[in-house]
Amino acid sequence: MGAERESQNSNRTRVEVLRLGHRPDRDKRITTHVALVSRAFGASGIHVDTKDIRLEQTIASVNDQFGGDFSINTGISPRSIMNHFRGTIVHLTMYGEKVDRVIEDIPEGEDLLIIIGSEKVPREVFDLAHFNVSVSNQPHSEVSALAIFLDRYFRGAQFEMDFPGGEISILPDGRGKTVKQGNDVTLDPKRNGLMDRRWNEVPDPDECLEILSSAGCSTVVIKHSRVVYDLGMEMVRRSEKVTGTAVKDIDIARLSAGLLLHDLGRSRTHSIRHAVIGAELAVMIGLHPDVVAMIRNHVGGGLPASEAVELGLPEVDLIPLTWEEKLVSHADTLVGNLRRRSLDRALQRLEKEGAEKGMERIIALHAELEDHLSIDLDPLVDG
């Protein structure tokens, strides 16, 4: 029972954490530790109720340095998260049932939202939670409560997690400090079994998912790719329904492959280099040149050579030229981590990153696709 639960939890369950009562001026250190424990102990992401750009930047920096694709969203509505969450909700509180009595009752295979608060938690949280769980009835830190609960839930499987794409890796060493630098761009396709079989030049959706898995992409990356695929294909279907004709100059099979495989390079790095690294991997396994181009040119609405080289990429234009490439690039822009987002929300994210030129390109690409597809794209994405 224990081993079976461990396997199911580590491979299929998405665990998210909701942090309530964050005060940026007083709680920066404690909430940072909550996020770090969430990341290290198996959670996929954290939601924080108060906007805190510095906290977001801190966790993004940890991802860049140590790898992985842990997500953080601040300034969110707790009520919205709880009301729309499709899975099991667990609230950690001193006043709940003892963790060891509850842990076996938590459904297996369902996504999990763990809520932790500060001193005062609204009564509705107790009512909305499926389980109110206590790690200890004595005063203690929410950081320790979260760590103990996650350890009980994953049964140690979290310590076998892979965090690809980091600048450094800490290697076990009982006598000193052993650090491995920069292994995030290893392109050996044999590393995760990518060369164990012969792939079709234009793989169908099922084969694309096998490629992502064989390359070593995380569950989050694969789920993200499926959301991008669904949006891109829906754009085409909506256009055909409105116009009554097939979309001009689009090869559906190649587009399908490009949408699913655009983040193939995230099997090696989560930096902006994932686009060119993914394209190199695609060439290695013999994918069609058009699919390779979709992977290579999907970042940020396209990057001219002058901007690419500033970002540490090859000094070549990485700009989507075909309609398939443009659809892949823009569908990815309109998907955040695992959810669709409006053009305005995507632009707000770029503005925070100081990518004004990228904003201009994405606005132009949005209008260009609407004109070519003869549809309004906004109803297809979240507000």
C-alpha positions as CSV (number, residue, x, y, z in Angstrom):
1,M,0.0,0.0,0.0
2,G,2.7,2.4,1.0
3,A,4.9,1.8,-2.0
4,E,1.9,2.0,-4.4
5,R,0.9,5.3,-2.9
6,E,4.4,6.7,-3.1
7,S,4.6,5.8,-6.8
8,Q,1.2,7.3,-7.6
9,N,1.8,10.5,-5.7
10,S,5.3,11.2,-7.1
11,N,4.3,10.5,-10.7
12,R,0.8,11.8,-11.1
13,T,-0.4,14.1,-8.3
14,R,0.1,17.8,-8.6
15,V,0.5,19.4,-5.1
16,E,0.0,23.2,-4.7
17,V,0.3,25.3,-1.6
18,L,-1.8,28.3,-0.7
19,R,-0.2,30.7,1.7
20,L,-2.6,33.0,3.6
21,G,-1.9,36.2,5.5
22,H,1.4,37.2,3.9
23,R,2.7,40.6,4.9
24,P,5.6,41.6,2.7
25,D,7.0,44.0,5.2
26,R,7.0,41.4,8.1
27,D,6.8,38.0,6.6
28,K,9.3,37.9,3.7
29,R,11.6,35.5,5.4
30,I,9.0,33.1,6.7
31,T,7.0,33.0,3.4
32,T,10.2,32.5,1.5
33,H,10.9,29.5,3.6
34,V,7.4,28.2,3.0
35,A,8.0,28.5,-0.7
36,L,11.4,26.8,-0.5
37,V,10.0,23.9,1.6
38,S,7.1,23.6,-0.9
39,R,9.5,23.4,-3.8
40,A,12.0,21.0,-2.2
41,F,9.5,18.7,-0.6
42,G,7.5,17.9,-3.8
43,A,4.9,20.6,-4.4
44,S,4.6,22.0,-8.0
45,G,3.8,25.6,-7.1
46,I,2.6,28.1,-4.5
47,H,0.0,30.8,-4.4
48,V,0.4,33.8,-2.1
49,D,-2.5,36.1,-1.3
50,T,-0.5,39.4,-1.2
51,K,1.4,40.7,-4.2
52,D,5.1,40.5,-3.6
53,I,7.4,40.9,-6.7
54,R,10.6,40.4,-4.7
55,L,9.3,37.1,-3.4
56,E,8.6,36.0,-7.0
57,Q,12.0,37.1,-8.1
58,T,13.7,35.2,-5.2
59,I,12.0,31.9,-6.1
60,A,12.7,32.4,-9.8
61,S,16.3,32.9,-9.0
62,V,16.3,29.6,-7.0
63,N,14.8,27.8,-10.0
64,D,17.5,29.3,-12.3
65,Q,20.3,28.3,-10.0
66,F,19.1,24.9,-8.7
67,G,16.7,23.8,-11.5
68,G,13.1,22.7,-11.7
69,D,9.9,24.5,-12.8
70,F,8.3,25.3,-9.4
71,S,5.8,28.1,-10.0
72,I,4.8,31.0,-7.7
73,N,1.9,33.4,-8.1
74,T,1.4,36.3,-5.7
75,G,-1.5,38.7,-5.3
76,I,-4.1,36.0,-5.9
77,S,-7.6,35.7,-4.5
78,P,-7.7,32.8,-2.0
79,R,-11.4,32.4,-2.4
80,S,-11.0,32.0,-6.2
81,I,-8.3,29.4,-5.7
82,M,-10.3,27.4,-3.3
83,N,-13.6,27.6,-5.2
84,H,-12.0,26.6,-8.5
85,F,-9.6,23.9,-7.3
86,R,-10.5,20.5,-8.6
87,G,-9.0,18.1,-6.1
88,T,-8.6,17.6,-2.4
89,I,-8.1,20.6,-0.1
90,V,-6.1,20.1,3.1
91,H,-5.8,22.9,5.7
92,L,-2.9,22.7,8.1
93,T,-3.9,24.0,11.5
94,M,-3.2,23.4,15.2
95,Y,-6.9,22.6,15.7
96,G,-7.2,19.8,13.2
97,E,-7.1,16.1,13.3
98,K,-3.7,14.4,13.9
99,V,-1.8,14.0,10.7
100,D,-1.0,10.3,11.2
101,R,-4.7,9.5,11.5
102,V,-5.7,11.5,8.5
103,I,-3.0,10.8,5.9
104,E,-4.3,7.4,4.8
105,D,-7.8,8.9,4.2
106,I,-6.6,11.5,1.7
107,P,-7.6,10.2,-1.8
108,E,-4.8,8.9,-4.0
109,G,-4.3,10.2,-7.5
110,E,-6.2,13.5,-6.9
111,D,-4.5,16.9,-7.1
112,L,-3.9,18.4,-3.7
113,L,-4.1,22.0,-2.4
114,I,-2.5,22.6,1.0
115,I,-3.5,25.7,2.8
116,I,-1.3,27.3,5.5
117,G,-2.2,30.6,7.2
118,S,-0.8,33.0,9.7
119,E,-2.3,33.8,13.1
120,K,-5.9,34.3,12.0
121,V,-7.5,32.1,9.3
122,P,-11.1,32.9,8.1
123,R,-13.7,30.4,9.2
124,E,-14.6,29.6,5.6
125,V,-11.2,28.0,5.2
126,F,-12.1,25.4,7.8
127,D,-15.4,24.8,6.1
128,L,-14.1,24.6,2.5
129,A,-11.2,22.2,3.4
130,H,-11.9,18.5,3.0
131,F,-9.4,17.9,5.8
132,N,-8.3,20.1,8.6
133,V,-5.0,18.5,9.7
134,S,-2.8,19.1,12.7
135,V,0.9,18.2,12.8
136,S,1.1,19.3,16.4
137,N,-1.3,20.9,18.9
138,Q,1.5,22.9,20.3
139,P,2.7,26.3,19.0
140,H,5.1,25.8,16.0
141,S,6.0,27.2,12.6
142,E,3.9,26.7,9.5
143,V,7.2,25.9,7.8
144,S,7.7,22.8,10.0
145,A,4.1,21.8,9.6
146,L,4.3,21.9,5.9
147,A,7.5,20.0,5.7
148,I,6.3,17.2,8.0
149,F,2.9,16.9,6.2
150,L,4.6,16.7,2.7
151,D,7.1,14.1,4.1
152,R,4.2,12.0,5.4
153,Y,2.3,12.4,2.2
154,F,5.1,11.6,-0.3
155,R,6.8,9.1,2.1
156,G,10.2,10.3,1.1
157,A,9.7,10.1,-2.6
158,Q,10.2,13.8,-2.8
159,F,13.9,13.3,-2.1
160,E,14.2,11.4,-5.4
161,M,12.8,14.3,-7.5
162,D,14.7,15.6,-10.5
163,F,15.3,19.3,-10.8
164,P,16.6,19.7,-14.4
165,G,18.0,22.9,-15.8
166,G,19.9,24.3,-12.9
167,E,23.2,26.1,-13.0
168,I,24.5,24.0,-10.2
169,S,23.8,20.6,-8.6
170,I,24.7,19.7,-5.0
171,L,26.2,16.2,-4.9
172,P,26.0,14.0,-1.8
173,D,29.3,14.1,0.1
174,G,29.8,13.1,3.8
175,R,33.1,14.9,4.1
176,G,32.7,18.3,2.3
177,K,30.9,20.3,-0.3
178,T,30.7,18.9,-3.8
179,V,29.0,21.1,-6.5
180,K,28.5,20.2,-10.1
181,Q,28.4,23.3,-12.4
182,G,26.3,23.9,-15.5
183,N,25.1,20.4,-16.5
184,D,21.8,21.9,-17.8
185,V,22.7,21.8,-21.5
186,T,23.7,18.2,-21.9
187,L,22.3,17.2,-25.3
188,D,23.0,13.4,-25.1
189,P,19.6,12.0,-26.3
190,K,20.5,8.7,-24.6
191,R,20.3,10.4,-21.2
192,N,16.6,9.6,-20.8
193,G,16.1,7.0,-23.5
194,L,15.3,9.4,-26.4
195,M,17.3,7.3,-28.8
196,D,15.9,4.0,-27.7
197,R,13.5,4.0,-30.7
198,R,13.0,5.5,-34.1
199,W,10.5,8.4,-34.1
200,N,8.3,9.5,-37.0
201,E,9.4,12.6,-38.8
202,V,6.1,14.2,-37.9
203,P,4.9,12.4,-34.8
204,D,1.2,12.2,-33.9
205,P,0.0,13.5,-30.5
206,D,0.5,10.2,-28.6
207,E,4.0,9.9,-30.0
208,C,4.8,13.5,-29.1
209,L,3.9,12.8,-25.5
210,E,6.2,9.8,-25.6
211,I,9.0,11.9,-26.9
212,L,8.6,14.5,-24.1
213,S,8.5,11.7,-21.5
214,S,11.5,9.9,-23.0
215,A,13.5,13.1,-23.1
216,G,12.9,13.6,-19.3
217,C,10.4,16.4,-19.3
218,S,8.7,16.9,-16.0
219,T,4.9,16.3,-15.5
220,V,4.4,20.1,-15.3
221,V,6.1,20.7,-18.7
222,I,4.1,17.9,-20.3
223,K,0.8,19.3,-18.9
224,H,1.8,22.8,-20.0
225,S,2.5,21.5,-23.5
226,R,-1.0,19.8,-23.7
227,V,-2.7,23.1,-22.7
228,V,-0.7,24.9,-25.4
229,Y,-1.7,22.2,-27.9
230,D,-5.4,22.5,-26.9
231,L,-5.4,26.2,-27.4
232,G,-3.5,26.2,-30.7
233,M,-5.8,23.5,-32.2
234,E,-8.9,25.3,-30.9
235,M,-7.8,28.5,-32.7
236,V,-7.7,26.5,-36.0
237,R,-11.0,24.8,-35.3
238,R,-12.7,28.0,-34.4
239,S,-11.5,29.6,-37.6
240,E,-12.7,26.7,-39.7
241,K,-16.1,26.9,-38.0
242,V,-16.4,30.7,-38.6
243,T,-15.2,30.7,-42.2
244,G,-16.4,27.4,-43.3
245,T,-13.0,26.6,-44.9
246,A,-9.7,25.1,-43.9
247,V,-7.2,27.6,-42.7
248,K,-4.8,28.6,-45.5
249,D,-1.1,27.6,-45.5
250,I,-1.3,25.4,-42.3
251,D,-0.2,21.8,-42.2
252,I,-2.3,20.4,-39.3
253,A,-0.1,17.4,-38.5
254,R,3.1,19.5,-38.3
255,L,1.3,22.2,-36.3
256,S,0.1,19.5,-33.9
257,A,3.6,18.2,-33.4
258,G,5.1,21.7,-33.0
259,L,2.5,22.7,-30.3
260,L,3.2,19.6,-28.2
261,L,7.0,19.6,-28.6
262,H,7.7,23.3,-28.4
263,D,9.2,22.9,-24.9
264,L,11.2,19.8,-25.6
265,G,14.3,21.7,-24.5
266,R,13.0,22.1,-21.0
267,S,14.1,18.5,-20.5
268,R,17.6,20.1,-20.3
269,T,17.1,23.7,-19.1
270,H,14.4,26.1,-18.1
271,S,16.3,29.1,-19.2
272,I,15.5,30.9,-22.5
273,R,18.0,28.6,-24.1
274,H,15.4,25.8,-24.0
275,A,14.2,26.9,-27.4
276,V,17.5,26.3,-29.3
277,I,18.4,23.3,-27.2
278,G,15.0,21.8,-27.9
279,A,15.5,22.4,-31.7
280,E,18.9,20.7,-31.5
281,L,17.4,17.6,-29.8
282,A,14.6,17.6,-32.4
283,V,17.3,17.5,-35.2
284,M,19.1,14.7,-33.4
285,I,16.0,12.4,-33.4
286,G,15.2,13.2,-37.0
287,L,12.1,15.4,-36.7
288,H,10.8,17.3,-39.7
289,P,12.6,20.7,-40.3
290,D,9.3,22.6,-40.0
291,V,8.7,21.1,-36.5
292,V,12.3,22.0,-35.6
293,A,11.7,25.6,-36.6
294,M,8.5,25.8,-34.5
295,I,10.5,24.7,-31.5
296,R,13.4,27.0,-32.2
297,N,11.4,30.2,-32.9
298,H,8.6,30.1,-30.3
299,V,10.0,32.2,-27.5
300,G,8.7,35.8,-26.8
301,G,6.9,36.2,-30.1
302,G,10.3,35.9,-31.9
303,L,13.8,37.3,-31.3
304,P,15.9,39.1,-33.8
305,A,19.6,38.2,-33.9
306,S,20.6,41.4,-32.0
307,E,18.4,40.5,-29.1
308,A,19.1,36.8,-29.2
309,V,22.9,37.3,-28.8
310,E,22.3,39.6,-25.8
311,L,20.4,36.8,-24.1
312,G,23.3,34.3,-24.7
313,L,21.6,32.7,-27.8
314,P,23.2,32.2,-31.2
315,E,23.4,35.4,-33.3
316,V,20.6,34.4,-35.7
317,D,17.0,35.5,-36.1
318,L,14.7,33.3,-34.0
319,I,11.5,34.7,-35.5
320,P,8.4,32.7,-36.4
321,L,7.9,33.0,-40.1
322,T,5.3,30.4,-41.1
323,W,1.7,30.4,-39.9
324,E,2.4,27.2,-37.9
325,E,5.4,28.8,-36.2
326,K,3.3,31.9,-35.4
327,L,0.5,29.8,-33.9
328,V,2.9,27.8,-31.7
329,S,4.6,31.0,-30.5
330,H,1.4,32.8,-29.7
331,A,-0.4,29.8,-28.2
332,D,2.6,29.5,-25.8
333,T,2.4,33.2,-25.0
334,L,-1.3,32.9,-24.1
335,V,-0.7,30.0,-21.7
336,G,1.0,30.6,-18.4
337,N,2.1,27.6,-16.4
338,L,-1.0,25.4,-16.8
339,R,-3.8,27.9,-17.6
340,R,-4.7,30.1,-20.5
341,R,-4.3,33.8,-19.9
342,S,-5.5,36.9,-21.7
343,L,-3.2,39.0,-23.9
344,D,-3.3,41.7,-21.3
345,R,-2.1,39.3,-18.6
346,A,0.7,38.0,-20.8
347,L,1.8,41.6,-21.6
348,Q,1.8,42.5,-17.9
349,R,4.2,39.7,-17.2
350,L,6.5,40.9,-20.0
351,E,6.3,44.5,-18.7
352,K,7.5,43.3,-15.3
353,E,10.5,41.7,-17.0
354,G,11.3,44.9,-18.9
355,A,10.7,43.2,-22.3
356,E,9.1,46.2,-24.1
357,K,10.2,45.1,-27.5
358,G,8.8,41.7,-27.0
359,M,5.4,43.3,-26.0
360,E,5.3,45.1,-29.3
361,R,6.0,41.9,-31.3
362,I,3.3,39.9,-29.4
363,I,0.7,42.6,-29.9
364,A,1.4,42.7,-33.6
365,L,1.4,38.8,-33.8
366,H,-1.9,38.7,-32.0
367,A,-3.5,41.1,-34.5
368,E,-1.9,39.3,-37.5
369,L,-3.3,35.9,-36.4
370,E,-6.7,37.3,-35.8
371,D,-6.7,38.7,-39.3
372,H,-5.5,35.4,-40.9
373,L,-7.8,33.2,-38.9
374,S,-10.8,35.7,-39.2
375,I,-11.6,35.2,-35.5
376,D,-11.4,37.1,-32.2
377,L,-8.8,35.3,-30.0
378,D,-9.8,36.9,-26.7
379,P,-12.8,34.6,-26.0
380,L,-10.5,31.6,-26.1
381,V,-8.5,32.6,-23.1
382,D,-9.0,33.5,-19.5
383,G,-9.4,37.0,-18.3
